Amino acid sequence: MSKFTALSDELHDYIVGHGSRQDEVLRRIQEETAAMGEISVMQIAPDQGAFITMLCRLLGAREAIELGTFTGYSAICIARGLQPGGRLIACELSEEYAKIAARNFEAAGVADRIEVRIGPAAETLRDLPERELFDFGFIDADKTGYPDYYEQVLSRTRPGGLIMVDNVLAAGQVVSGGEDFDEFTRDSVGAIRRINELITADERVDTVMLGIADGVMLARKR
Ligand SMILES: C[S@@+](CC[C@H](N)C(=O)[O-])C[C@H]1O[C@@H](n2cnc3c(N)ncnc32)[C@H](O)[C@@H]1O
C-alpha cells in the first residue's frame, strides 16, 4: 500500500509556512519576479529554496554549479549554503535575466561568491575542465537539455557530491497523457520522462525523487 499524505492547498500552505524561513531579500525577489507576470512560474518555490540551502550546508559544499538562474532566487539559496570561500557558477542564457540576478546577488550579499556565465549552458559546461569539481549541481534550465546537462554535470561532480534536477513532475504531466500537448510541451515532458528513467537506472548514483514543489530528483554520485 502507498503511504503518503495527499496535499490540499491548505496543507501545502501549512508546510511552506512552517519549517522554512524566507528573509526580506528573498521575499522581495519573489514579489518582484511575480510582478513580471506568467513567466514567474519559472522561479523555484520558497520551501525548495530552504531545502537547497540545507542540502548545501549538510554536504559542506564549496563548489557548485547552477544551470538556469533566471532572477537569482535559487542561486542565492545555493550560495548561502556554501562554506566560506565557496563559489557558485550560475549559467543563464538571457542577458536581461542575468542582469536582474546580478542585482539581486548584491542585495543578498552573495555577489562575491557567484560567477554568472551568460550563454547556452551546454557550451558553458563544455568549456569547464573535465575534472571532478563540484559538490553540488542544480539543473533547472531548458528541459530538452536535461539528459545532456546531467551527463556533463555528473562527470564534473566529485564522488559523494549531489545533483538536484528540478521539475521532474512537469506539473503532473509525466503521468498524464501527452497527445494534446503542443510540440514544445511534448518535447519538454518527453525529456523529463527520459531523464527520470535514466537517473533511476543509473548505477553511478544513489537516487531519490521527492514531491517538493514541482518535484526534484536527487542523485548522489557514488
Ligand atoms: C526555470 S528557470 C530557472 C529558475 C531559477 N532557478 C530560479 O530559482 O528562479 C529557467 C532559466 O533557464 C534559462 N535558460 C533557458 N535555456 C537555457 C540554456 N540553453 N542555457 C542556459 N540557460 C537557459 C532561462 O532563460 C531561464 O531563466
The ligand as a Tripos MOL2 file, in Angstrom:
@<TRIPOS>MOLECULE
LIG
   27    29     1     0     0
SMALL
NO_CHARGES

@<TRIPOS>ATOM
      1 C1         13.1180   27.5710  -14.6560 C.3       1 LIG1
      2 S1         14.0570   28.9960  -14.9810 S.3       1 LIG1
      3 C2         15.2460   28.9820  -13.6700 C.3       1 LIG1
      4 C3         14.6710   29.4430  -12.3690 C.3       1 LIG1
      5 C4         15.7100   29.7470  -11.3250 C.3       1 LIG1
      6 N1         16.4550   28.5550  -10.9770 N.3       1 LIG1
      7 C5         15.0750   30.4020  -10.1030 C.2       1 LIG1
      8 O1         15.1830   29.8830   -8.9980 O.co2     1 LIG1
      9 O2         14.4450   31.4420  -10.2540 O.co2     1 LIG1
     10 C6         15.0000   28.5080  -16.3850 C.3       1 LIG1
     11 C7         16.0430   29.5060  -16.8210 C.3       1 LIG1
     12 O3         16.8910   28.8450  -17.7580 O.3       1 LIG1
     13 C8         17.2640   29.7750  -18.7370 C.3       1 LIG1
     14 N2         17.6620   29.0110  -19.9310 N.ar      1 LIG1
     15 C9         16.8850   28.5300  -20.9210 C.ar      1 LIG1
     16 N3         17.6200   27.8790  -21.8260 N.ar      1 LIG1
     17 C10        18.9000   27.9290  -21.3940 C.ar      1 LIG1
     18 C11        20.1320   27.4610  -21.9040 C.ar      1 LIG1
     19 N4         20.1990   26.7700  -23.0400 N.pl3     1 LIG1
     20 N5         21.2540   27.7340  -21.2040 N.ar      1 LIG1
     21 C12        21.2040   28.4200  -20.0280 C.ar      1 LIG1
     22 N6         20.0700   28.8970  -19.5080 N.ar      1 LIG1
     23 C13        18.9320   28.6620  -20.1770 C.ar      1 LIG1
     24 C14        16.0410   30.6430  -18.9340 C.3       1 LIG1
     25 O4         16.3830   31.8980  -19.5060 O.3       1 LIG1
     26 C15        15.5020   30.7460  -17.5180 C.3       1 LIG1
     27 O5         15.9830   31.8960  -16.8800 O.3       1 LIG1
@<TRIPOS>BOND
     1     1     2 1
     2     2     3 1
     3     2    10 1
     4     3     4 1
     5     4     5 1
     6     5     6 1
     7     5     7 1
     8     7     8 2
     9     7     9 1
    10    10    11 1
    11    11    12 1
    12    11    26 1
    13    12    13 1
    14    13    14 1
    15    13    24 1
    16    14    15 ar
    17    14    23 ar
    18    15    16 ar
    19    16    17 ar
    20    17    18 ar
    21    17    23 ar
    22    18    19 1
    23    18    20 ar
    24    20    21 ar
    25    21    22 ar
    26    22    23 ar
    27    24    25 1
    28    24    26 1
    29    26    27 1
@<TRIPOS>SUBSTRUCTURE
     1 LIG1         1 GROUP 0 **** ****
